Amino acid sequence: MKTRIKYCKVCDVDFPTMYRIQYKNPKEWVFVCEACLLKVKKDNNKYRYGGTWKR
């Protein structure tokens, strides 16, 4: 079976669980790790959750 790999858009590290979000303009869906999610989500009115991806 093929291993699926995704890298965090903020820290560029591979994680087994990633979060699909929009957090800045232009509104683009990106995958981020949990640590980066908590950083960009705080006090961000552009933040939008789009689902969880698990390897």
GROMACS elastic network, one bead per residue, 0.5 to 0.9 nm:
[ bonds ]
;  ai    aj funct       b0    kb
    3    55     6  0.78139   500
    4    55     6  0.64166   500
    5    14     6  0.66836   500
    5    15     6  0.79639   500
    5    16     6  0.79902   500
    5    55     6  0.75274   500
    6    13     6  0.82639   500
    6    14     6  0.57556   500
    6    15     6  0.70987   500
    6    16     6  0.81724   500
    6    17     6  0.89987   500
    6    18     6  0.77477   500
    6    31     6  0.75458   500
    6    32     6  0.89533   500
    6    55     6  0.87991   500
    7    10     6  0.86668   500
    7    11     6  0.80740   500
    7    12     6  0.52374   500
    7    13     6  0.51428   500
    7    15     6  0.68537   500
    7    18     6  0.83345   500
    7    31     6  0.72097   500
    7    32     6  0.73877   500
    7    33     6  0.82039   500
    8    11     6  0.56075   500
    8    13     6  0.54281   500
    8    14     6  0.63388   500
    8    15     6  0.74797   500
    8    18     6  0.73903   500
    8    19     6  0.88943   500
    8    30     6  0.80911   500
    8    31     6  0.56316   500
    8    33     6  0.55659   500
    8    36     6  0.80550   500
    9    12     6  0.55980   500
    9    13     6  0.82525   500
    9    30     6  0.64005   500
    9    31     6  0.59541   500
    9    32     6  0.55697   500
    9    33     6  0.83311   500
    9    36     6  0.88757   500
   10    13     6  0.84298   500
   10    31     6  0.86173   500
   10    32     6  0.65053   500
   10    33     6  0.82285   500
   10    36     6  0.65828   500
   10    37     6  0.89812   500
   11    32     6  0.80709   500
   11    33     6  0.81929   500
   11    36     6  0.73331   500
   12    32     6  0.86594   500
   13    33     6  0.81538   500
   14    17     6  0.88585   500
   14    18     6  0.87748   500
   14    33     6  0.82514   500
   15    18     6  0.64900   500
   15    32     6  0.88055   500
   15    33     6  0.65610   500
   15    54     6  0.88023   500
   15    55     6  0.84341   500
   16    33     6  0.88295   500
   16    53     6  0.81108   500
   16    54     6  0.57670   500
   16    55     6  0.51518   500
   17    32     6  0.88542   500
   17    33     6  0.69120   500
   17    34     6  0.78986   500
   17    52     6  0.70921   500
   17    53     6  0.56863   500
   17    55     6  0.64885   500
   18    31     6  0.58369   500
   18    32     6  0.54709   500
   18    34     6  0.68616   500
   18    51     6  0.87159   500
   18    52     6  0.59206   500
   18    53     6  0.51407   500
   18    54     6  0.65391   500
   18    55     6  0.87008   500
   19    30     6  0.80336   500
   19    31     6  0.53006   500
   19    32     6  0.53182   500
   19    33     6  0.62477   500
   19    34     6  0.70714   500
   19    37     6  0.73577   500
   19    49     6  0.76073   500
   19    50     6  0.73722   500
   19    51     6  0.60066   500
   19    53     6  0.61137   500
   19    54     6  0.88522   500
   20    29     6  0.63292   500
   20    30     6  0.55109   500
   20    32     6  0.66027   500
   20    48     6  0.86361   500
   20    49     6  0.62889   500
   20    51     6  0.52828   500
   20    52     6  0.61110   500
   20    53     6  0.73266   500
   21    28     6  0.80809   500
   21    29     6  0.54948   500
   21    30     6  0.55754   500
   21    31     6  0.63539   500
   21    32     6  0.74120   500
   21    37     6  0.82375   500
   21    47     6  0.69399   500
   21    48     6  0.54769   500
   21    50     6  0.52649   500
   21    51     6  0.74644   500
   22    25     6  0.83815   500
   22    26     6  0.88938   500
   22    27     6  0.58326   500
   22    28     6  0.56852   500
   22    29     6  0.50660   500
   22    30     6  0.64102   500
   22    31     6  0.87971   500
   22    46     6  0.69986   500
   22    47     6  0.54576   500
   22    48     6  0.50351   500
   22    49     6  0.67476   500
   22    50     6  0.77027   500
   23    26     6  0.89081   500
   23    27     6  0.70821   500
   23    28     6  0.79443   500
   23    29     6  0.83548   500
   23    30     6  0.86041   500
   23    40     6  0.67691   500
   23    41     6  0.72279   500
   23    44     6  0.71411   500
   23    45     6  0.80667   500
   23    46     6  0.50894   500
   23    48     6  0.64181   500
   23    49     6  0.88006   500
   24    27     6  0.58897   500
   24    28     6  0.76469   500
   24    44     6  0.84958   500
   24    45     6  0.89808   500
   24    46     6  0.57682   500
   24    47     6  0.71499   500
   25    28     6  0.73804   500
   25    46     6  0.77214   500
   27    46     6  0.81530   500
   29    50     6  0.78400   500
   31    52     6  0.88629   500
   31    53     6  0.84061   500
   32    35     6  0.81944   500
   32    36     6  0.61245   500
   32    37     6  0.60119   500
   33    36     6  0.54565   500
   33    37     6  0.60139   500
   33    38     6  0.87869   500
   34    38     6  0.62981   500
   34    39     6  0.87748   500
   35    38     6  0.54052   500
   35    39     6  0.65937   500
   36    39     6  0.50159   500
   36    40     6  0.62169   500
   36    41     6  0.83538   500
   37    40     6  0.54163   500
   37    41     6  0.57997   500
   37    42     6  0.85627   500
   38    41     6  0.52979   500
   38    42     6  0.63621   500
   39    42     6  0.58785   500
   40    43     6  0.80636   500
   40    44     6  0.68251   500
   40    47     6  0.76694   500
   41    44     6  0.54843   500
   41    45     6  0.83441   500
   41    46     6  0.86002   500
   41    47     6  0.58762   500
   41    48     6  0.84803   500
   42    45     6  0.87985   500
   42    47     6  0.86473   500
   43    47     6  0.87083   500
   44    47     6  0.55269   500
   45    48     6  0.83898   500
   49    52     6  0.87190   500
